[in-house]
Amino acid sequence: MQRNGDSTTPCVALLSEVLDMQYLAPAFREACPGIDLRLGAELGPLEDIEAAVCWFPPHGQLAQLPKLKLVQSLAAGIDHIVADPQLPRERPLCRIVDPGMATGMKAYVSWAVVQRHRGMNAYVASSAAGRWEEQDVVSPRRHRVGIAGLGTLGMACAEALAGIGYQVRGWSRSAKEALPPGVVAFHGAGQLDAFLSGCDTLVCLLPLTPQTQGFLDAALFAKLPRGAHLINVGRGDHLVEADLLAALESGQLAAATLDAFSQEPLPPDHPFWADPRILITPHIATRTDRLVIAQQTLANLALLQKGERPQHQVDLERGY
């Protein structure tokens, strides 16, 4: 923390290999005028940096910051940080919790469910061709939506879809309490098969951990009703891409809506682009407000300066 007259100014680095972190700078300067903000290739004296806000930070860079007090993800996920083999695991690692993210995610997931269930892709084609063509209308009460992952975002989506009238079920690693009305809960490995058997649409909103990497694979797809729709708004590494293509080709899955990928941007020659059964969106299901990122980062750093526990600190053993 740098001295500035009678006050102290935090020194925060914005670190990413894949994102231009300059977009966060105005929010940090609004939240803390005079902040010592470091970004880009030249970070200045490394011993000044107290907090690092990260999105796929360069491996080894966090370990080079001797006075680092806080590692802050700019989103809810932290897998892109813990992938660093040199991560200083003794430093507190925190994720962002933004109430606005739940609003964006439930809007996206509701859209993704409805657009396939109601055949909106066919209506788009008919409209473009100037044809008046009706599709079969299946009541939401007869369409079963399963949500794998009942954290803050999963709960919000479950509540929204149940409110529309869908049959909603959720699965989580451990038992959840206080579920929204009409949502049936499953938990643990012992109840996973029963959960999957009743998913006409499966939504993946799991955290990415060693246990959930490759969760969406051929074995799982075989346990879904034939012709199911997959929606992945979790992480790209949840999905075994070759298994998805095989399941679509066999008809075990009828469609997929994907917003997260192992490699982003998705390469132009990737086979997903050429498959009409796959709808791709560029990781935009929801976004964290940049001022929320700045405010939560600075609040966490202030708590640590006082010897207190920061908000939304991650349990590295559990991975979330």
The 8 nearest C-alpha neighbors of each residue, nearest first, counted from 0:
[[1, 9, 8, 10, 7, 2, 47, 49],
 [0, 2, 8, 7, 9, 3, 10, 47],
 [1, 3, 7, 8, 4, 6, 0, 5],
 [4, 2, 6, 7, 5, 1, 8, 33],
 [3, 5, 6, 2, 7, 8, 1, 33],
 [6, 4, 3, 7, 2, 8, 1, 0],
 [7, 5, 3, 4, 2, 8, 1, 0],
 [6, 8, 2, 3, 1, 0, 9, 5],
 [7, 9, 1, 0, 34, 2, 3, 10],
 [10, 8, 0, 34, 35, 1, 11, 7],
 [9, 11, 35, 48, 49, 0, 36, 47],
 [10, 12, 50, 36, 51, 48, 49, 37],
 [11, 13, 37, 51, 38, 36, 14, 52],
 [14, 12, 52, 38, 51, 20, 53, 37],
 [13, 15, 53, 56, 52, 12, 38, 54],
 [16, 14, 56, 54, 55, 17, 18, 53],
 [15, 17, 56, 57, 55, 18, 14, 54],
 [18, 16, 15, 55, 19, 54, 56, 263],
 [19, 17, 15, 20, 16, 54, 55, 14],
 [18, 20, 21, 22, 17, 15, 16, 39],
 [19, 21, 22, 18, 23, 13, 15, 14],
 [20, 22, 24, 23, 19, 38, 25, 13],
 [21, 23, 20, 24, 19, 25, 26, 289],
 [24, 22, 21, 26, 20, 25, 289, 27],
 [23, 25, 27, 21, 26, 22, 28, 20],
 [26, 24, 28, 27, 23, 29, 22, 21],
 [27, 25, 290, 29, 28, 24, 23, 289],
 [28, 26, 293, 30, 24, 29, 25, 31],
 [27, 29, 32, 31, 25, 26, 30, 24],
 [28, 30, 26, 27, 31, 32, 25, 290],
 [29, 31, 27, 28, 26, 294, 293, 32],
 [30, 32, 28, 29, 34, 27, 33, 8],
 [33, 31, 28, 34, 29, 30, 27, 8],
 [32, 34, 31, 35, 28, 8, 3, 36],
 [33, 35, 8, 32, 31, 36, 9, 28],
 [36, 34, 10, 9, 11, 33, 37, 8],
 [35, 37, 11, 34, 10, 12, 38, 24],
 [36, 38, 12, 42, 11, 13, 35, 39],
 [39, 37, 13, 12, 42, 14, 36, 40],
 [38, 40, 41, 42, 37, 14, 13, 20],
 [39, 41, 42, 38, 43, 37, 14, 16],
 [42, 40, 39, 43, 38, 37, 44, 45],
 [43, 41, 37, 38, 40, 44, 39, 45],
 [42, 44, 41, 45, 37, 47, 46, 48],
 [45, 43, 46, 47, 42, 48, 41, 64],
 [46, 44, 47, 64, 48, 43, 42, 65],
 [45, 47, 66, 44, 65, 48, 64, 67],
 [48, 46, 45, 44, 10, 49, 0, 66],
 [49, 47, 10, 46, 45, 11, 50, 67],
 [50, 48, 67, 68, 10, 66, 11, 47],
 [49, 51, 69, 11, 67, 68, 48, 70],
 [50, 52, 12, 70, 11, 13, 71, 53],
 [53, 51, 71, 13, 72, 14, 73, 12],
 [54, 52, 14, 72, 56, 15, 73, 71],
 [53, 55, 15, 56, 72, 73, 14, 79],
 [56, 54, 79, 15, 16, 80, 53, 57],
 [55, 57, 15, 14, 54, 53, 16, 58],
 [58, 56, 16, 60, 59, 15, 55, 14],
 [59, 57, 83, 60, 56, 85, 84, 61],
 [58, 60, 85, 62, 61, 57, 83, 63],
 [61, 59, 63, 62, 58, 57, 64, 56],
 [62, 60, 63, 64, 59, 86, 87, 58],
 [61, 63, 60, 59, 64, 87, 86, 85],
 [62, 64, 60, 61, 65, 59, 45, 46],
 [63, 65, 67, 45, 62, 61, 66, 46],
 [64, 66, 46, 67, 63, 45, 62, 48],
 [67, 65, 46, 49, 64, 68, 48, 47],
 [68, 66, 49, 64, 65, 50, 69, 48],
 [67, 69, 49, 50, 90, 66, 91, 70],
 [70, 68, 50, 91, 67, 90, 71, 92],
 [69, 71, 92, 51, 50, 91, 52, 93],
 [72, 70, 52, 93, 92, 51, 94, 53],
 [71, 73, 53, 94, 74, 52, 77, 93],
 [72, 74, 292, 53, 95, 52, 71, 54],
 [75, 73, 95, 72, 76, 94, 287, 96],
 [74, 76, 95, 94, 96, 77, 72, 73],
 [77, 75, 74, 78, 94, 206, 72, 79],
 [76, 78, 80, 79, 72, 81, 75, 94],
 [79, 77, 81, 80, 76, 82, 207, 208],
 [78, 80, 55, 77, 82, 81, 54, 76],
 [81, 79, 82, 78, 77, 83, 55, 56],
 [80, 82, 78, 83, 79, 77, 86, 84],
 [83, 81, 80, 79, 78, 84, 86, 58],
 [82, 84, 58, 81, 86, 85, 80, 59],
 [85, 83, 86, 82, 58, 81, 59, 87],
 [86, 84, 59, 83, 62, 87, 58, 61],
 [85, 87, 83, 88, 84, 62, 61, 81],
 [88, 86, 89, 62, 90, 85, 61, 84],
 [89, 87, 90, 86, 91, 92, 315, 85],
 [88, 90, 87, 91, 86, 92, 68, 69],
 [89, 91, 88, 87, 68, 69, 92, 70],
 [92, 90, 69, 70, 93, 89, 312, 68],
 [93, 91, 70, 312, 313, 71, 69, 90],
 [94, 92, 312, 71, 311, 313, 72, 70],
 [93, 95, 72, 75, 311, 74, 71, 96],
 [96, 94, 74, 75, 73, 97, 72, 292],
 [95, 97, 75, 94, 98, 311, 74, 100],
 [96, 98, 99, 100, 95, 287, 291, 288],
 [99, 97, 100, 101, 96, 102, 151, 287],
 [98, 100, 102, 97, 101, 103, 287, 288],
 [101, 99, 103, 102, 98, 97, 285, 287],
 [100, 102, 152, 104, 99, 103, 98, 105],
 [103, 101, 99, 100, 105, 104, 106, 98],
 [102, 104, 285, 100, 106, 101, 105, 107],
 [105, 103, 101, 107, 285, 106, 102, 284],
 [104, 106, 156, 108, 107, 102, 103, 109],
 [105, 107, 103, 109, 104, 108, 110, 102],
 [108, 106, 104, 110, 105, 109, 284, 111],
 [107, 109, 111, 105, 110, 106, 104, 112],
 [108, 110, 112, 106, 111, 107, 105, 113],
 [111, 109, 107, 113, 108, 112, 114, 106],
 [112, 110, 108, 114, 109, 113, 107, 115],
 [111, 113, 109, 110, 114, 115, 116, 108],
 [112, 114, 116, 110, 115, 111, 117, 109],
 [113, 115, 119, 111, 117, 112, 116, 110],
 [116, 114, 118, 117, 113, 112, 119, 111],
 [115, 117, 113, 118, 114, 112, 137, 142],
 [116, 118, 115, 114, 119, 113, 136, 137],
 [119, 117, 115, 120, 121, 116, 114, 134],
 [118, 120, 114, 122, 121, 117, 123, 115],
 [121, 119, 123, 118, 122, 124, 114, 115],
 [120, 122, 124, 119, 123, 118, 125, 134],
 [123, 121, 119, 125, 124, 120, 126, 118],
 [122, 124, 120, 126, 121, 125, 119, 127],
 [125, 123, 121, 127, 122, 126, 128, 120],
 [126, 124, 122, 130, 128, 127, 123, 129],
 [125, 127, 129, 123, 128, 124, 122, 130],
 [128, 126, 124, 125, 129, 123, 130, 122],
 [127, 129, 125, 126, 130, 124, 123, 131],
 [130, 128, 126, 127, 125, 131, 124, 132],
 [129, 131, 125, 128, 132, 126, 127, 124],
 [132, 130, 125, 129, 133, 126, 122, 128],
 [133, 131, 130, 125, 134, 122, 126, 121],
 [132, 134, 135, 131, 122, 136, 121, 125],
 [135, 133, 136, 118, 132, 117, 121, 122],
 [134, 136, 137, 133, 117, 118, 138, 116],
 [135, 137, 134, 138, 117, 133, 118, 116],
 [138, 136, 135, 139, 141, 117, 142, 116],
 [137, 139, 140, 141, 136, 142, 165, 164],
 [140, 138, 165, 142, 141, 164, 137, 166],
 [139, 141, 165, 138, 164, 142, 166, 143],
 [142, 140, 139, 138, 143, 137, 166, 165],
 [141, 143, 139, 140, 165, 166, 199, 144],
 [142, 144, 166, 199, 198, 167, 165, 197],
 [145, 143, 200, 167, 198, 199, 201, 166],
 [144, 146, 168, 201, 198, 169, 167, 202],
 [147, 145, 169, 202, 148, 201, 203, 170],
 [148, 146, 170, 203, 204, 169, 205, 202],
 [147, 149, 205, 204, 171, 153, 150, 170],
 [150, 148, 153, 154, 171, 169, 147, 151],
 [149, 151, 153, 152, 148, 154, 205, 204],
 [150, 152, 154, 153, 155, 149, 101, 98],
 [153, 151, 101, 155, 154, 150, 156, 104],
 [152, 154, 149, 150, 156, 155, 151, 148],
 [155, 153, 157, 149, 151, 156, 152, 150],
 [154, 156, 152, 158, 153, 157, 105, 101],
 [157, 155, 105, 159, 153, 158, 154, 160],
 [158, 156, 154, 160, 155, 159, 161, 153],
 [157, 159, 161, 155, 156, 179, 160, 162],
 [160, 158, 162, 156, 157, 161, 155, 105],
 [161, 159, 163, 162, 157, 158, 165, 156],
 [160, 162, 164, 165, 158, 163, 159, 167],
 [161, 163, 159, 160, 164, 158, 165, 157],
 [164, 162, 160, 161, 165, 159, 139, 109],
 [163, 165, 161, 162, 139, 140, 160, 166],
 [166, 164, 139, 140, 161, 160, 167, 163],
 [165, 167, 143, 140, 144, 142, 161, 164],
 [168, 166, 144, 182, 145, 165, 143, 161],
 [167, 169, 183, 145, 182, 184, 146, 144],
 [168, 170, 146, 184, 145, 147, 185, 183],
 [171, 169, 185, 147, 186, 148, 184, 146],
 [172, 170, 186, 148, 173, 149, 147, 187],
 [171, 173, 187, 186, 174, 170, 188, 148],
 [174, 172, 186, 171, 187, 175, 170, 185],
 [173, 175, 186, 171, 176, 172, 185, 187],
 [176, 174, 173, 177, 178, 184, 171, 149],
 [175, 177, 178, 174, 184, 179, 173, 149],
 [176, 178, 179, 175, 180, 154, 182, 184],
 [177, 179, 176, 182, 180, 175, 154, 184],
 [178, 180, 158, 182, 181, 177, 157, 154],
 [181, 179, 182, 178, 158, 161, 183, 177],
 [180, 182, 179, 161, 183, 167, 166, 178],
 [183, 181, 167, 168, 180, 179, 184, 178],
 [184, 182, 168, 169, 181, 167, 185, 178],
 [183, 185, 169, 168, 170, 182, 186, 175],
 [186, 184, 170, 190, 169, 194, 171, 183],
 [187, 185, 171, 170, 173, 174, 172, 190],
 [186, 188, 172, 189, 190, 173, 171, 191],
 [187, 189, 191, 190, 186, 172, 192, 171],
 [188, 190, 187, 191, 192, 186, 193, 185],
 [191, 189, 193, 188, 186, 192, 187, 185],
 [190, 192, 194, 188, 193, 189, 195, 187],
 [193, 191, 195, 194, 190, 196, 222, 189],
 [194, 192, 196, 190, 191, 195, 197, 185],
 [193, 195, 191, 192, 196, 197, 190, 185],
 [196, 194, 192, 223, 197, 198, 193, 222],
 [195, 197, 223, 193, 194, 222, 198, 224],
 [196, 198, 195, 194, 143, 199, 224, 193],
 [199, 197, 200, 145, 144, 143, 195, 201],
 [198, 200, 227, 143, 144, 224, 142, 228],
 [199, 201, 228, 144, 198, 227, 229, 145],
 [200, 202, 145, 229, 198, 144, 146, 230],
 [201, 203, 230, 146, 231, 145, 147, 229],
 [204, 202, 231, 147, 233, 205, 232, 146],
 [205, 203, 233, 148, 147, 232, 153, 202],
 [204, 206, 148, 203, 233, 147, 207, 211],
 [207, 205, 208, 204, 233, 319, 76, 148],
 [206, 208, 211, 212, 78, 205, 234, 237],
 [207, 209, 211, 210, 318, 212, 206, 78],
 [210, 208, 212, 211, 207, 318, 213, 317],
 [209, 211, 208, 212, 214, 207, 213, 318],
 [212, 210, 214, 208, 209, 207, 213, 237],
 [213, 211, 237, 209, 214, 236, 210, 208],
 [212, 214, 237, 238, 215, 239, 216, 211],
 [215, 213, 211, 237, 212, 216, 238, 219],
 [216, 214, 238, 213, 237, 239, 219, 220],
 [215, 217, 239, 219, 218, 242, 214, 213],
 [216, 218, 220, 242, 219, 221, 246, 215],
 [217, 219, 221, 216, 220, 222, 215, 242],
 [218, 220, 222, 221, 216, 217, 215, 223],
 [219, 221, 217, 222, 223, 218, 216, 246],
 [222, 220, 218, 219, 223, 217, 251, 224],
 [221, 223, 219, 220, 196, 195, 192, 224],
 [224, 222, 196, 195, 220, 221, 225, 198],
 [225, 223, 227, 196, 199, 226, 222, 198],
 [224, 226, 251, 227, 223, 252, 250, 253],
 [225, 227, 253, 252, 251, 250, 224, 228],
 [228, 226, 199, 252, 200, 225, 253, 224],
 [227, 229, 200, 254, 255, 253, 252, 201],
 [230, 228, 255, 201, 200, 256, 202, 254],
 [229, 231, 202, 256, 255, 257, 201, 203],
 [232, 230, 203, 257, 233, 202, 258, 229],
 [231, 233, 258, 204, 259, 203, 230, 234],
 [232, 234, 204, 231, 203, 205, 259, 206],
 [235, 233, 259, 236, 237, 232, 207, 260],
 [260, 234, 236, 261, 259, 237, 238, 233],
 [237, 235, 238, 261, 234, 212, 213, 260],
 [236, 238, 213, 212, 214, 235, 234, 215],
 [239, 237, 215, 236, 213, 240, 235, 214],
 [238, 240, 216, 213, 242, 241, 215, 243],
 [239, 241, 243, 242, 238, 244, 216, 215],
 [242, 240, 244, 243, 239, 245, 216, 246],
 [243, 241, 245, 217, 240, 239, 244, 216],
 [244, 242, 246, 240, 245, 241, 247, 239],
 [243, 245, 247, 241, 242, 246, 248, 240],
 [244, 246, 248, 242, 243, 247, 249, 241],
 [247, 245, 243, 251, 249, 252, 248, 244],
 [248, 246, 252, 250, 244, 245, 249, 253],
 [247, 249, 245, 246, 250, 244, 251, 252],
 [250, 248, 246, 247, 251, 245, 252, 244],
 [251, 249, 247, 252, 248, 253, 226, 246],
 [252, 250, 225, 246, 226, 249, 247, 253],
 [251, 253, 226, 247, 227, 250, 246, 254],
 [254, 252, 226, 227, 250, 228, 247, 251],
 [253, 255, 276, 228, 252, 277, 229, 247],
 [256, 254, 229, 277, 228, 230, 257, 278],
 [257, 255, 230, 278, 277, 279, 229, 231],
 [256, 258, 231, 279, 230, 259, 255, 278],
 [257, 259, 282, 280, 232, 281, 279, 231],
 [260, 258, 235, 234, 282, 257, 232, 233],
 [235, 261, 259, 262, 263, 234, 236, 265],
 [260, 262, 235, 236, 263, 259, 234, 238],
 [263, 261, 260, 265, 264, 235, 266, 259],
 [264, 262, 265, 260, 261, 266, 259, 281],
 [263, 265, 262, 266, 281, 260, 267, 282],
 [264, 266, 263, 262, 267, 269, 260, 281],
 [267, 265, 269, 268, 264, 263, 262, 272],
 [268, 266, 269, 265, 272, 270, 264, 271],
 [269, 267, 266, 270, 272, 265, 271, 273],
 [268, 270, 266, 271, 267, 272, 265, 273],
 [271, 269, 272, 273, 268, 274, 244, 267],
 [270, 272, 274, 269, 273, 277, 279, 244],
 [273, 271, 270, 274, 269, 267, 268, 277],
 [272, 274, 271, 270, 275, 269, 277, 268],
 [273, 275, 276, 271, 277, 272, 270, 278],
 [276, 274, 277, 273, 278, 272, 271, 254],
 [275, 277, 254, 274, 255, 278, 253, 247],
 [278, 276, 255, 275, 274, 256, 254, 279],
 [279, 277, 256, 257, 255, 276, 280, 275],
 [280, 278, 257, 258, 256, 277, 281, 272],
 [279, 281, 258, 282, 257, 283, 278, 256],
 [282, 280, 283, 258, 279, 259, 264, 263],
 [283, 281, 258, 259, 280, 284, 285, 232],
 [282, 284, 285, 281, 280, 286, 258, 259],
 [285, 283, 107, 104, 282, 258, 103, 232],
 [286, 284, 103, 104, 283, 100, 287, 107],
 [287, 285, 100, 288, 283, 284, 103, 74],
 [286, 288, 100, 289, 97, 74, 285, 99],
 [287, 289, 291, 290, 286, 292, 97, 99],
 [288, 290, 292, 291, 23, 26, 287, 293],
 [289, 291, 26, 293, 292, 288, 294, 27],
 [290, 292, 294, 288, 289, 293, 295, 97],
 [293, 291, 289, 290, 295, 294, 73, 296],
 [292, 294, 27, 290, 296, 291, 295, 26],
 [293, 295, 291, 297, 296, 292, 298, 290],
 [294, 296, 298, 292, 297, 293, 291, 299],
 [297, 295, 299, 293, 294, 298, 292, 300],
 [296, 298, 300, 294, 299, 295, 301, 293],
 [299, 297, 295, 301, 300, 296, 294, 302],
 [300, 298, 309, 302, 296, 301, 297, 295],
 [299, 301, 297, 303, 302, 298, 304, 296],
 [300, 302, 304, 298, 299, 303, 297, 305],
 [303, 301, 307, 299, 305, 304, 300, 309],
 [302, 304, 306, 300, 307, 305, 301, 308],
 [303, 305, 301, 302, 306, 300, 307, 68],
 [306, 304, 302, 303, 307, 301, 300, 308],
 [305, 307, 303, 304, 302, 308, 301, 309],
 [308, 306, 302, 303, 305, 309, 304, 301],
 [307, 309, 303, 302, 310, 306, 312, 299],
 [310, 308, 299, 302, 312, 303, 307, 311],
 [309, 311, 312, 299, 308, 93, 295, 298],
 [312, 310, 93, 94, 313, 309, 95, 96],
 [311, 313, 93, 310, 92, 309, 91, 94],
 [314, 312, 319, 93, 92, 315, 311, 94],
 [313, 315, 316, 317, 319, 318, 312, 92],
 [316, 314, 318, 317, 313, 319, 88, 81],
 [315, 317, 314, 318, 319, 313, 208, 209],
 [318, 316, 315, 314, 319, 208, 313, 209],
 [317, 319, 315, 208, 316, 314, 313, 207],
 [318, 313, 317, 314, 315, 206, 77, 76]]
